[in-house]
Amino acid sequence: MPLAPSEPAVTLEACGHHPSVAASVLPGQIARVSNTRANRGRRRAGAGSGLLSTGQMARRSKVTARAVRFYEEAGLITPSRRAPGGRRVFSESELHKLQLISDLRTAGLPLESIRVLLETKLEHRSGPVAARAVLGQLDAHTDSLRARLDSLQRLLQDLEETRRMLRQCAACEGRRGYPAVCRSCAVVRSLDPPSLAVEVLWHQQTKVGGKR
């Protein structure tokens, strides 16, 4: 039976098959073959199932692939399974865990403190008890973070003030008496008192190690 004009014949040869098996097939059949191949590819990569490769975990959490493997080896994240070829694939929930771990590490929490925090809920048999235990840990961590934020804020203000002064110093044309003359410069004396960074980085006359 001849093919309808709207369904042109496609040969297996055109699809990459050997000419010896070339034959006319319908586009619907070609589509089924293509879909089968695509599905195999997705299964190999863990795609289409909500699973993420190590590289995808790294990109979406903005860490390195090496960090993903490190946290896995440390037992903080767990792959759902191994894809063909031995590649690990992870669930979306493990991605969220990795993102939190990364943020906590950036905030300065030790790895063991993060581990304890992640495991606390499952170590208790009731919601209220678990909630109190997690809350106690979070209270301690947030107090520490607030203290660190205060310190970082002071440092930021200090460095910003120093940067503003140094922009003016960068345009200074005076050469005579450097560096001792810097302390009596009007720009420097306008800082009353000077920031800690100015005092250490610009007023000091001695090199690290005691050498002049």
C-alpha positions as CSV (number, residue, x, y, z in Angstrom):
1,M,0.0,0.0,0.0
2,P,1.6,3.3,-1.0
3,L,2.3,5.9,1.6
4,A,0.2,8.9,2.0
5,P,1.8,12.1,0.7
6,S,1.8,13.6,4.2
7,E,4.0,10.7,5.5
8,P,7.1,10.6,3.3
9,A,9.2,7.5,3.5
10,V,12.4,7.6,5.6
11,T,15.1,5.0,5.2
12,L,17.0,3.2,7.9
13,E,20.1,4.2,6.0
14,A,19.3,7.8,6.6
15,C,19.0,7.1,10.3
16,G,22.5,5.7,10.6
17,H,21.8,2.0,9.8
18,H,23.8,-0.1,7.4
19,P,22.6,0.1,3.8
20,S,22.1,-3.7,3.8
21,V,19.1,-3.3,6.1
22,A,17.8,-0.1,4.5
23,A,14.1,-0.1,4.1
24,S,11.2,2.3,4.0
25,V,9.6,3.0,7.4
26,L,7.1,5.5,8.7
27,P,8.2,8.6,10.5
28,G,6.2,7.4,13.6
29,Q,8.5,4.3,13.7
30,I,11.6,6.5,13.4
31,A,10.2,8.7,16.3
32,R,9.8,5.6,18.5
33,V,13.4,4.5,17.7
34,S,14.7,8.0,18.5
35,N,12.7,8.2,21.7
36,T,14.0,4.8,22.8
37,R,17.6,6.0,22.3
38,A,16.9,9.3,24.1
39,N,15.4,7.4,27.0
40,R,18.4,5.2,27.3
41,G,20.6,8.3,27.3
42,R,18.5,9.9,30.1
43,R,18.7,6.7,32.1
44,R,22.5,6.7,31.7
45,A,22.7,10.2,33.0
46,G,20.0,9.9,35.6
47,A,18.0,12.6,33.8
48,G,14.3,12.7,33.6
49,S,14.1,11.1,37.0
50,G,14.8,14.2,39.1
51,L,18.3,12.8,39.9
52,L,21.4,14.9,39.7
53,S,24.9,14.0,38.7
54,T,27.9,15.1,40.8
55,G,28.6,17.9,38.3
56,Q,25.0,19.1,38.5
57,M,25.1,19.1,42.3
58,A,28.3,21.2,42.1
59,R,26.9,23.7,39.7
60,R,23.6,24.2,41.4
61,S,25.1,24.5,44.9
62,K,28.0,26.6,43.6
63,V,30.7,24.3,45.1
64,T,33.3,22.2,43.3
65,A,32.8,18.6,42.3
66,R,35.6,17.8,44.7
67,A,33.6,19.3,47.5
68,V,30.6,17.2,46.6
69,R,32.7,14.1,46.7
70,F,34.2,15.2,50.0
71,Y,30.8,15.7,51.7
72,E,29.7,12.3,50.3
73,E,32.8,10.6,51.7
74,A,32.2,12.4,55.0
75,G,28.7,10.9,55.1
76,L,26.9,14.2,55.0
77,I,25.2,13.6,51.7
78,T,24.2,10.2,50.2
79,P,23.7,9.3,46.5
80,S,20.4,7.7,45.6
81,R,22.1,5.1,43.5
82,R,24.8,4.6,41.0
83,A,24.0,5.1,37.4
84,P,25.5,2.8,34.7
85,G,29.2,3.2,34.6
86,G,29.4,3.8,38.4
87,R,28.4,7.4,38.4
88,R,26.6,8.6,41.5
89,V,23.3,10.4,41.2
90,F,21.6,12.4,43.9
91,S,18.0,13.4,44.8
92,E,16.8,17.0,44.9
93,S,16.6,16.7,48.7
94,E,20.4,15.9,48.9
95,L,21.0,19.0,46.8
96,H,19.1,21.1,49.4
97,K,21.2,19.5,52.1
98,L,24.4,20.2,50.2
99,Q,23.4,23.9,49.8
100,L,22.7,24.2,53.6
101,I,26.0,22.4,54.4
102,S,27.9,24.8,52.1
103,D,26.2,27.9,53.7
104,L,27.0,26.6,57.2
105,R,30.6,25.9,56.3
106,T,30.9,29.4,54.8
107,A,29.5,30.8,58.1
108,G,32.3,29.0,59.9
109,L,30.6,26.0,61.5
110,P,32.9,23.0,61.9
111,L,32.1,19.9,59.9
112,E,31.3,17.9,63.1
113,S,28.8,20.5,64.3
114,I,27.0,20.3,61.0
115,R,26.9,16.6,61.2
116,V,25.4,16.7,64.7
117,L,22.8,19.3,63.5
118,L,21.7,17.2,60.5
119,E,21.3,14.0,62.6
120,T,19.7,15.5,65.7
121,K,16.0,15.1,64.7
122,L,16.3,11.4,64.0
123,E,18.0,10.7,67.3
124,H,14.8,11.6,69.2
125,R,11.5,9.7,69.4
126,S,9.0,12.6,69.5
127,G,8.6,15.8,67.6
128,P,8.6,18.1,70.7
129,V,11.8,16.6,72.1
130,A,13.5,16.7,68.7
131,A,12.4,20.3,68.2
132,R,13.9,21.4,71.5
133,A,17.1,19.6,70.7
134,V,17.4,21.2,67.3
135,L,16.4,24.6,68.7
136,G,19.1,24.4,71.4
137,Q,21.7,23.9,68.7
138,L,20.4,26.6,66.5
139,D,20.3,29.1,69.4
140,A,24.0,28.4,70.0
141,H,24.9,28.7,66.4
142,T,22.9,31.9,65.8
143,D,24.5,33.6,68.8
144,S,27.9,32.7,67.4
145,L,26.9,34.0,64.0
146,R,25.6,37.3,65.4
147,A,28.9,37.8,67.2
148,R,30.8,37.1,64.1
149,L,28.6,39.4,62.0
150,D,29.2,42.2,64.5
151,S,33.0,41.6,64.1
152,L,32.7,41.5,60.3
153,Q,30.6,44.6,60.2
154,R,33.2,46.5,62.3
155,L,36.0,45.2,60.0
156,L,34.1,46.2,56.9
157,Q,33.6,49.7,58.2
158,D,37.3,49.9,59.1
159,L,38.4,48.7,55.7
160,E,36.0,51.0,53.8
161,E,37.4,54.0,55.8
162,T,40.9,52.9,54.9
163,R,40.1,52.5,51.3
164,R,38.6,56.0,51.1
165,M,41.8,57.5,52.6
166,L,44.1,55.5,50.3
167,R,42.3,56.7,47.2
168,Q,43.4,60.2,48.2
169,C,46.9,58.9,49.0
170,A,47.1,57.3,45.6
171,A,46.9,60.8,44.1
172,C,49.5,62.3,46.4
173,E,52.5,63.9,44.5
174,G,54.7,64.2,47.6
175,R,57.8,62.0,47.7
176,R,60.1,63.7,50.2
177,G,60.1,62.2,53.7
178,Y,58.1,59.1,52.8
179,P,57.0,57.1,54.7
180,A,57.4,59.0,57.9
181,V,55.7,62.1,56.5
182,C,52.5,60.1,55.9
183,R,51.6,60.3,59.6
184,S,51.5,64.1,59.5
185,C,49.6,64.3,56.2
186,A,46.4,66.3,56.4
187,V,44.5,63.4,54.8
188,V,45.6,61.0,57.5
189,R,45.1,63.5,60.3
190,S,41.5,64.0,59.2
191,L,40.8,60.5,60.6
192,D,40.4,61.1,64.3
193,P,41.0,58.5,65.5
194,P,42.3,56.6,62.5
195,S,40.9,53.2,61.8
196,L,42.8,50.1,63.0
197,A,43.7,49.2,59.5
198,V,45.1,52.7,58.8
199,E,47.1,52.5,62.0
200,V,48.6,49.1,61.2
201,L,48.8,49.3,57.4
202,W,49.8,52.9,56.9
203,H,51.3,54.3,60.1
204,Q,53.6,51.4,60.9
205,Q,57.2,52.0,60.2
206,T,58.5,48.5,60.8
207,K,58.2,45.5,58.5
208,V,56.8,42.3,59.6
209,G,59.5,40.4,61.4
210,G,61.0,43.6,62.9
211,K,63.0,44.7,59.9
212,R,62.9,48.3,58.8
